[in-house]
Amino acid sequence: MNHLENITPRRNRWYWYLLVLGLSFIMANVVGSIPLVVLIVATSIQSGENAAVAISKGDITAAGVDSNLYLASMMFVFAVFLFSMIFLVRKIQGRTWPQVVNGTSRVRWRRVLAGIAVWGGLNVLLLAASLILSPEDYEFRFDASQFVWLVIISLVMIPLQTTCEEYCVRGYLAQGIGAWTRNRWAVLAITSVAFGLMHGANPEVDEYGYGIMMAQYISMGVILGLVTLLDDGIEIAMGIHAANNIFASVFITFKGSVLPTAALFMAKDINPVIDFISVVVYGAVAVVIFARLYGWRFGVMNERIALRNYDVPQAE
Protein backbone atom coordinates (compact mmCIF):
# COMPACT_ATOMS: atom_id res chain seq x y z
CA MET A 1 0.00 0.00 0.00
CA ASN A 2 1.30 3.47 -0.91
CA HIS A 3 -1.35 6.18 -0.72
CA LEU A 4 -1.53 6.65 3.05
CA GLU A 5 1.90 5.16 3.80
CA ASN A 6 4.29 7.09 1.57
CA ILE A 7 3.70 10.67 2.67
CA THR A 8 6.64 12.98 3.21
CA PRO A 9 7.37 13.74 6.88
CA ARG A 10 7.94 17.41 6.08
CA ARG A 11 5.54 19.71 7.95
CA ASN A 12 2.95 17.06 8.64
CA ARG A 13 1.33 18.50 11.77
CA TRP A 14 -2.32 19.56 11.69
CA TYR A 15 -1.64 23.30 11.51
CA TRP A 16 0.21 22.95 8.19
CA TYR A 17 -2.90 21.32 6.70
CA LEU A 18 -4.99 24.17 8.08
CA LEU A 19 -2.59 26.68 6.52
CA VAL A 20 -2.69 25.02 3.08
CA LEU A 21 -6.47 24.73 3.09
CA GLY A 22 -6.92 28.26 4.41
CA LEU A 23 -4.66 29.84 1.80
CA SER A 24 -6.28 27.80 -0.98
CA PHE A 25 -9.73 28.87 0.23
CA ILE A 26 -8.67 32.53 0.19
CA MET A 27 -7.27 32.21 -3.33
CA ALA A 28 -10.44 30.50 -4.55
CA ASN A 29 -12.70 33.16 -3.06
CA VAL A 30 -10.58 36.16 -4.03
CA VAL A 31 -9.34 35.16 -7.48
CA GLY A 32 -11.60 32.24 -8.39
CA SER A 33 -14.83 34.03 -7.60
CA ILE A 34 -14.12 37.02 -9.87
CA PRO A 35 -16.08 35.64 -12.89
CA LEU A 36 -19.04 34.73 -10.67
CA VAL A 37 -19.08 38.13 -8.98
CA VAL A 38 -18.88 39.89 -12.36
CA LEU A 39 -21.77 37.75 -13.65
CA ILE A 40 -23.93 38.49 -10.60
CA VAL A 41 -23.19 42.23 -10.65
CA ALA A 42 -23.78 42.52 -14.41
CA THR A 43 -27.06 40.61 -14.16
CA SER A 44 -28.22 42.65 -11.17
CA ILE A 45 -27.51 45.92 -12.97
CA GLN A 46 -29.29 44.73 -16.10
CA SER A 47 -32.38 43.42 -14.30
CA GLY A 48 -32.51 45.88 -11.45
CA GLU A 49 -32.84 42.97 -8.99
CA ASN A 50 -30.38 41.39 -6.57
CA ALA A 51 -29.33 38.30 -8.52
CA ALA A 52 -27.27 36.98 -5.61
CA VAL A 53 -30.40 36.31 -3.53
CA ALA A 54 -32.08 34.21 -6.22
CA ILE A 55 -28.82 32.36 -6.95
CA SER A 56 -28.37 31.49 -3.27
CA LYS A 57 -31.75 29.71 -3.46
CA GLY A 58 -30.71 27.80 -6.58
CA ASP A 59 -33.14 29.74 -8.79
CA ILE A 60 -30.97 31.21 -11.52
CA THR A 61 -33.99 31.60 -13.82
CA ALA A 62 -35.48 34.16 -11.42
CA ALA A 63 -32.07 35.82 -11.26
CA GLY A 64 -31.99 36.14 -15.05
CA VAL A 65 -28.56 34.48 -15.20
CA ASP A 66 -27.51 32.38 -18.18
CA SER A 67 -27.20 28.84 -16.82
CA ASN A 68 -24.08 28.00 -18.84
CA LEU A 69 -22.24 31.14 -17.76
CA TYR A 70 -23.25 30.43 -14.17
CA LEU A 71 -21.97 26.84 -14.36
CA ALA A 72 -18.63 27.90 -15.88
CA SER A 73 -18.06 30.69 -13.36
CA MET A 74 -19.00 28.46 -10.42
CA MET A 75 -16.63 25.70 -11.59
CA PHE A 76 -13.82 28.24 -12.02
CA VAL A 77 -13.78 28.75 -8.24
CA PHE A 78 -12.97 25.05 -7.77
CA ALA A 79 -10.31 25.15 -10.49
CA VAL A 80 -8.45 27.92 -8.67
CA PHE A 81 -8.83 26.05 -5.37
CA LEU A 82 -7.39 22.87 -6.93
CA PHE A 83 -4.35 24.46 -8.56
CA SER A 84 -3.67 26.57 -5.46
CA MET A 85 -3.67 23.41 -3.33
CA ILE A 86 -1.40 21.51 -5.71
CA PHE A 87 1.08 24.42 -5.67
CA LEU A 88 0.98 24.97 -1.89
CA VAL A 89 1.18 21.28 -0.96
CA ARG A 90 4.29 20.98 -3.13
CA LYS A 91 5.94 24.15 -1.83
CA ILE A 92 5.04 23.80 1.85
CA GLN A 93 4.99 20.04 2.41
CA GLY A 94 7.04 18.73 -0.49
CA ARG A 95 4.32 16.44 -1.81
CA THR A 96 3.74 16.21 -5.57
CA TRP A 97 0.36 15.89 -7.29
CA PRO A 98 0.76 12.12 -7.91
CA GLN A 99 1.90 11.57 -4.32
CA VAL A 100 -1.36 13.03 -3.02
CA VAL A 101 -3.34 11.06 -5.59
CA ASN A 102 -1.88 7.63 -4.78
CA GLY A 103 1.43 7.92 -2.94
CA THR A 104 3.54 7.10 -6.02
CA SER A 105 5.11 9.05 -8.88
CA ARG A 106 2.39 8.47 -11.50
CA VAL A 107 -1.37 8.88 -11.78
CA ARG A 108 -3.27 5.78 -12.99
CA TRP A 109 -5.49 7.45 -15.57
CA ARG A 110 -7.07 4.16 -16.68
CA ARG A 111 -8.57 3.90 -13.20
CA VAL A 112 -10.16 7.33 -13.71
CA LEU A 113 -11.70 6.16 -16.97
CA ALA A 114 -12.95 2.97 -15.30
CA GLY A 115 -14.68 5.03 -12.62
CA ILE A 116 -16.34 7.18 -15.28
CA ALA A 117 -17.45 4.15 -17.32
CA VAL A 118 -18.93 2.14 -14.44
CA TRP A 119 -20.67 4.99 -12.61
CA GLY A 120 -21.83 6.66 -15.81
CA GLY A 121 -23.24 3.35 -17.03
CA LEU A 122 -25.16 2.80 -13.78
CA ASN A 123 -26.63 6.30 -13.96
CA VAL A 124 -27.71 5.84 -17.58
CA LEU A 125 -29.38 2.51 -16.74
CA LEU A 126 -31.22 4.06 -13.79
CA LEU A 127 -32.45 7.01 -15.85
CA ALA A 128 -33.55 4.73 -18.71
CA ALA A 129 -35.50 2.54 -16.30
CA SER A 130 -37.16 5.59 -14.74
CA LEU A 131 -38.12 7.00 -18.14
CA ILE A 132 -39.67 3.66 -19.15
CA LEU A 133 -41.55 3.10 -15.87
CA SER A 134 -42.57 6.70 -15.10
CA PRO A 135 -42.25 8.89 -18.20
CA GLU A 136 -44.80 11.35 -16.75
CA ASP A 137 -42.29 12.30 -14.03
CA TYR A 138 -39.91 13.88 -16.55
CA GLU A 139 -40.04 16.84 -18.90
CA PHE A 140 -37.88 16.55 -22.02
CA ARG A 141 -36.38 19.83 -23.14
CA PHE A 142 -33.75 20.45 -25.74
CA ASP A 143 -32.24 23.75 -26.83
CA ALA A 144 -29.43 22.97 -29.28
CA SER A 145 -27.41 26.14 -28.74
CA GLN A 146 -27.64 25.91 -24.96
CA PHE A 147 -27.05 22.17 -24.88
CA VAL A 148 -23.89 22.19 -27.00
CA TRP A 149 -22.26 24.76 -24.73
CA LEU A 150 -23.51 22.89 -21.68
CA VAL A 151 -21.77 19.70 -22.83
CA ILE A 152 -18.51 21.54 -23.56
CA ILE A 153 -18.47 23.38 -20.24
CA SER A 154 -19.43 20.24 -18.32
CA LEU A 155 -16.72 18.09 -19.88
CA VAL A 156 -14.02 20.72 -19.35
CA MET A 157 -14.91 22.34 -16.03
CA ILE A 158 -16.77 19.75 -13.93
CA PRO A 159 -13.81 17.32 -13.78
CA LEU A 160 -11.78 20.17 -12.28
CA GLN A 161 -14.45 20.69 -9.60
CA THR A 162 -14.75 17.02 -8.73
CA THR A 163 -10.98 16.47 -8.82
CA CYS A 164 -10.63 19.43 -6.46
CA GLU A 165 -12.93 17.77 -3.92
CA GLU A 166 -11.28 14.36 -4.27
CA TYR A 167 -7.75 15.77 -4.06
CA CYS A 168 -8.69 17.85 -1.02
CA VAL A 169 -10.72 15.32 0.99
CA ARG A 170 -9.80 11.75 -0.01
CA GLY A 171 -6.30 12.62 -1.18
CA TYR A 172 -4.76 15.31 1.01
CA LEU A 173 -6.88 15.20 4.18
CA ALA A 174 -6.99 11.40 4.14
CA GLN A 175 -3.20 11.30 4.19
CA GLY A 176 -3.09 13.65 7.16
CA ILE A 177 -5.77 11.76 9.08
CA GLY A 178 -4.06 8.46 8.25
CA ALA A 179 -0.74 9.75 9.58
CA TRP A 180 -2.35 10.92 12.83
CA THR A 181 -4.66 7.96 13.54
CA ARG A 182 -2.95 5.08 11.64
CA ASN A 183 -6.47 3.68 11.17
CA ARG A 184 -8.23 3.26 7.80
CA TRP A 185 -11.70 3.13 9.35
CA ALA A 186 -11.04 6.51 10.98
CA VAL A 187 -9.94 7.89 7.61
CA LEU A 188 -13.14 6.59 6.00
CA ALA A 189 -15.43 7.93 8.73
CA ILE A 190 -13.86 11.39 9.09
CA THR A 191 -13.49 12.09 5.36
CA SER A 192 -17.05 10.88 4.66
CA VAL A 193 -18.56 13.16 7.30
CA ALA A 194 -16.35 16.04 6.13
CA PHE A 195 -17.55 15.45 2.56
CA GLY A 196 -21.16 15.60 3.73
CA LEU A 197 -20.65 18.79 5.72
CA MET A 198 -18.94 20.42 2.71
CA HIS A 199 -22.26 20.11 0.86
CA GLY A 200 -24.42 21.33 3.74
CA ALA A 201 -25.02 24.70 2.08
CA ASN A 202 -26.32 23.19 -1.18
CA PRO A 203 -29.82 24.36 -2.17
CA GLU A 204 -31.07 20.74 -2.09
CA VAL A 205 -30.74 20.88 1.70
CA ASP A 206 -33.29 23.69 1.97
CA GLU A 207 -35.53 22.07 -0.63
CA TYR A 208 -35.67 18.50 0.70
CA GLY A 209 -34.40 18.59 4.29
CA TYR A 210 -31.06 18.53 6.08
CA GLY A 211 -31.26 14.99 7.45
CA ILE A 212 -32.04 13.07 4.28
CA MET A 213 -29.69 15.11 2.11
CA MET A 214 -26.84 14.81 4.61
CA ALA A 215 -27.41 11.04 4.70
CA GLN A 216 -27.15 11.01 0.90
CA TYR A 217 -23.98 13.13 0.83
CA ILE A 218 -22.27 11.10 3.54
CA SER A 219 -23.27 7.83 1.85
CA MET A 220 -21.67 9.07 -1.35
CA GLY A 221 -18.63 10.00 0.71
CA VAL A 222 -18.47 6.46 2.12
CA ILE A 223 -18.61 4.96 -1.38
CA LEU A 224 -15.87 7.24 -2.68
CA GLY A 225 -13.80 6.77 0.46
CA LEU A 226 -14.10 2.99 0.37
CA VAL A 227 -12.96 2.70 -3.26
CA THR A 228 -10.06 5.05 -2.45
CA LEU A 229 -8.88 2.95 0.49
CA LEU A 230 -9.36 -0.39 -1.27
CA ASP A 231 -7.72 0.76 -4.50
CA ASP A 232 -4.89 2.64 -2.72
CA GLY A 233 -5.52 5.95 -4.50
CA ILE A 234 -8.21 8.43 -5.50
CA GLU A 235 -8.31 7.78 -9.26
CA ILE A 236 -11.48 5.65 -9.33
CA ALA A 237 -13.16 8.12 -6.95
CA MET A 238 -12.14 10.93 -9.32
CA GLY A 239 -13.83 9.10 -12.19
CA ILE A 240 -16.99 8.27 -10.23
CA HIS A 241 -17.38 11.82 -8.95
CA ALA A 242 -16.82 13.35 -12.39
CA ALA A 243 -19.31 10.97 -14.03
CA ASN A 244 -21.89 11.67 -11.32
CA ASN A 245 -21.73 15.45 -11.66
CA ILE A 246 -21.48 15.51 -15.45
CA PHE A 247 -24.53 13.27 -15.64
CA ALA A 248 -26.41 15.57 -13.23
CA SER A 249 -25.42 18.57 -15.33
CA VAL A 250 -26.05 17.25 -18.84
CA PHE A 251 -28.84 14.69 -18.55
CA ILE A 252 -31.13 15.55 -15.65
CA THR A 253 -31.81 18.42 -13.29
CA PHE A 254 -34.52 19.23 -10.76
CA LYS A 255 -35.89 22.03 -8.64
CA GLY A 256 -33.37 23.13 -6.04
CA SER A 257 -30.43 21.39 -7.71
CA VAL A 258 -26.96 22.76 -7.03
CA LEU A 259 -26.44 22.32 -10.80
CA PRO A 260 -29.40 24.21 -12.31
CA THR A 261 -28.50 23.60 -15.95
CA ALA A 262 -30.28 23.30 -19.29
CA ALA A 263 -30.15 19.50 -18.96
CA LEU A 264 -32.05 17.21 -21.32
CA PHE A 265 -34.59 16.23 -18.68
CA MET A 266 -36.24 18.08 -15.82
CA ALA A 267 -37.46 15.78 -13.04
CA LYS A 268 -40.90 16.98 -11.97
CA ASP A 269 -41.05 15.09 -8.71
CA ILE A 270 -38.07 14.19 -6.52
CA ASN A 271 -38.24 11.66 -3.70
CA PRO A 272 -35.02 12.13 -1.70
CA VAL A 273 -35.52 8.87 0.18
CA ILE A 274 -35.64 6.89 -3.08
CA ASP A 275 -32.59 8.80 -4.32
CA PHE A 276 -30.74 7.94 -1.11
CA ILE A 277 -31.57 4.24 -1.48
CA SER A 278 -30.50 4.35 -5.15
CA VAL A 279 -27.11 5.83 -4.24
CA VAL A 280 -26.51 3.13 -1.63
CA VAL A 281 -27.58 0.30 -3.96
CA TYR A 282 -25.62 1.21 -7.05
CA GLY A 283 -22.73 2.32 -4.86
CA ALA A 284 -22.58 -1.24 -3.52
CA VAL A 285 -22.85 -2.60 -7.07
CA ALA A 286 -19.98 -0.37 -8.20
CA VAL A 287 -17.76 -1.50 -5.30
CA VAL A 288 -18.40 -5.15 -6.19
CA ILE A 289 -17.59 -4.52 -9.87
CA PHE A 290 -14.32 -2.76 -9.06
CA ALA A 291 -13.38 -5.38 -6.47
CA ARG A 292 -13.71 -8.06 -9.16
CA LEU A 293 -11.80 -6.00 -11.72
CA TYR A 294 -8.85 -5.15 -9.50
CA GLY A 295 -8.80 -7.98 -6.97
CA TRP A 296 -9.29 -5.81 -3.90
CA ARG A 297 -8.70 -7.22 -0.42
CA PHE A 298 -11.39 -5.96 1.96
CA GLY A 299 -9.26 -7.10 4.89
CA VAL A 300 -6.87 -4.22 4.21
CA MET A 301 -9.34 -1.96 6.01
CA ASN A 302 -8.32 -3.59 9.30
CA GLU A 303 -4.58 -3.21 8.71
CA ARG A 304 -2.73 -0.48 10.60
CA ILE A 305 -1.30 2.33 8.47
CA ALA A 306 2.49 2.06 8.74
CA LEU A 307 4.23 5.22 7.55
CA ARG A 308 7.38 4.44 5.61
CA ASN A 309 8.59 7.79 4.25
CA TYR A 310 10.62 5.93 1.63
CA ASP A 311 11.54 7.21 -1.80
CA VAL A 312 8.36 7.58 -3.83
CA PRO A 313 7.70 4.30 -5.73
CA GLN A 314 6.40 3.89 -9.25
CA ALA A 315 2.66 3.23 -9.63
CA GLU A 316 1.81 -0.34 -10.55
N, C-alpha and C positions, 0 to 999 in steps of 0.2 A: 504494500500500500504506500502511496506517495503523497496524495493530496493534503492530508492533515499532518503527515509525518515530516515531510521535507520543507518546513518553513524556516527561513533564516532567523537566527536568534537576535538579529539587530533590532533594537527598539521594539520589543514585543510586549511591553506592558500595556495595560488597558488605556492609559491616557494618550498613547501614540495613536491608537485606533480612533479615539475620540477626536484627536487633532485632525487626522486625515479625513474623517467623515465630516467634521465641522467645516474645514476649509473647502472641501468638495461641494458641500451644501451651499456655502456662500457663493462660490463661483457659479453654480447652477442657477441660483436665484438672482444674482447680479448680472451676469453675462448671458446665461442661458434663457432667462425670462424676457430678454429685450424684444424678440419678435412677438411674443404673446402680449406684452404690455402695449406695444405699438398697435397691434391688431385691435385690442380692446379699446384703446384711446381713440383710434381712427373710427371705429364703429360707433362709439358713444357720441362722438362729435357729429357724425353723419346722421344718426338717428335721433339725437337729442335725449337719449335714455342712457342709464348706467348699465352698460353691457356686462360689467363684471358681476353684478348681482344675478342676472339671468344665467350666466355661465357657471357661477358657483352652485346653481341648482341643477346643472346639467341640461339646461334648456337653451341651446345656442340658437334655435330657430327664433325664439322670442327676443334674443339679443341681436338678431340680424347679422350674425357672423357666418361667413362661409365655412362650412364644415371641414372642407379640405385644408383651408388655411389654418383653421383652429387645430386640426390634428397635427399638421406639420410643426406649428409653433409650439404645441404642447410637447411633442416628442423631442424637439430641439433642447429643451431643458434637461432631459435625461441624457442626451448625447454629450452635453457639456459636463454633466455630473460624471459620466463614465470616463471620459478622457482625462478629466481632472484627477479622478481617483487613480487611474493607471499611472499617471505622471507622478503623483504624490507618493503612492505606495513604493514606486521604484526609487524615488529620490530620498525619501525619509526612512524606509524600512528595507530597501535593497531587494525587493521582490519583483520579479518581472511579471508581465501579463500571463505567460503560460504557467508560471509557478503558482499564481493565484487560481488559475483555472483548474489545474490538476497536479501541481507539485512537481512537474517535469519541465523539460525545455521545449515542448511542442504541443500545440493544441490538436486534439483528435477531431478534425472537422467532419469525418464520416459519422461520428457519434451525433453531432449536431443535426446532420441530415436525417439520421435514423429517428431522432426525436421528433423532427418535423413530420416525417412520413407517417409514423405510427399515430401520433396524436392528431394530426390533420385528418388521417383516414378515419379515426374514431369519431371525430366531430362531423365529418361529412356523412357517415353512416347514420349518426343520431339525427341530424337535420333531415336527411332523406326519409327516415322512418317517421319523423314527426309530420313532414309534409304529406306523406301518404295517409297517415292515420287521422290527422287533424288539420287539413288544409285551410279550414276556416279560421284557424288561429294565427294565420300569417297573411301579411299584405305584400305582394310582389311589387317592386318599384324599380324602375331602371331608367337612369338618365345617363346616356352614353358619355357626354362630356365630363360630368361629375365622376362617373364610375371609373373611367380610365385614369384620371388623376388620383382617385382614391387608391386604386391598385398600386400605382407607382409609389405614392407616398407611403403606403402601408408596407410594401416590400423593402423600401429603403430605410425608413425611419423607425418602424416598430421593432425590428430586431435590435436596434441600438437601445431602445427603451427596455426591452426585456433582458438584454445582455447586461445592462446597467444594474438591474435588480438582482440578477443571478450572480454577477461578479461581486456586488456589494454584500449580499446576504449569505448565499450558499458557497461563495468563494472566499472572500476576505474575512467576513465575520466568523464564518465557520472555522477557519484556520485559527483565529484568535481564541474562540471558545474551546476548540479542541486542545489547544496548547495549555489553557488554564484548567480545564476539567479532566482531560485525558479520557473522556467518555463520549462515545458516538451517540448514545441515546440522549445525552444532554445537548449535544450539538443539534440533533434532529428537533428536539422539543423547543429549544430556545430560538433557533432560526425560524421554525414554523410559526411560533407565536409572534415573533418580530415581523415576519412577512404579513401576517394577518393585520397587525396593528398599523403597518405602513399603509394599508388600504382602508383604514377606518374613516377617512374623510371622503371616500368615494360617494358620489350621489346615490348609488344603489342602496347605501346604508340608510339614508333618509327615506328612500322610496319603499323599501321592503323590510326594514327592521335591522337593528344592530346585531342581535343574537344570531339570526339565521345567516346573515351575510358574513359575519365574523367566522362562523362555523365553516362556511364555504371557503373563505380565504385561507383559513388555517389548514383545512383539509387539503387544499391545493398545495400549500406550503409543505405539508407532510409528504405528499406524493413527490414533489420536486426534491425535497431533502433526502428522501429514501433512495431515489435513483442516483443522487449525487454520492451518497455514502457507499452504496453498493457498487457503483461503477468507478469509484475513486476519482471523481472529477465532475465538473458542472456541465460538460458538453451536452449530454442528453437533456438535462434540465433546460439548457439554453434553447435547444430545439423545440421541446415541448412548449415552453413559455411563448416562444415566438409564434409557433403554429396556433396556439390558443388565442393570442391577441390579434393576429392577422385575420384569423377566421371570424372573430367577433367584430372586426372592423369592416371586412369586405363582404361577408355573407349575411350576417344577421345582427340587428340592433334592437333595442327596446327602450321604452320610456325609463328615464333615469339612468341610462347606461353611461359609464365613464368614457365610452367611446361613441359619442352621438354622431355617427357618420351616415353617408348616403349609401348604406349597405343594400344588398339586393333584396333582403327581406326585413320587414318590420314585424316583430312578434307582438301581437295584440294583447296577449294575456300571459303574464309570467307567474309561475308558481315557484318561489324560491326554494321550497322544500324539495320539490321534484328535481330542480337544478342541482341542489346539494347532493341528493342521492345519486344523480347521474355522474357527478364529478367523482364521487367515491367509487362507483362501480367501474367506470371506464378507466379510472386511475389504477384500480387493482388489476384490470385487464392489461393495461400498458406495462405495469411492473412485471407481470408474469411473462409477457412477450419478450421484454428486454432481458429478463433473467434467463430465458431459454436461448436467446440469441448470443449472450455474452457469458453464460456460465457463471452467474453470480453466486456467491456463497452468503446466504443470509446470516450464518453464524458470525460473520465478521462484525456484525453490530455489537456483539458482546465482547469483542477483543479490545483491550486497552490501547489507547493511542500512545505509541512510543516515539517521541521526537528523536530524529536522528541527526538533523542538521548536516547531512553529508553534502557532497557536491551534487548538483541537480542532475538527476538521471534523464535518459532519453525516454519519451513516451513509448509504450509498447503498441 
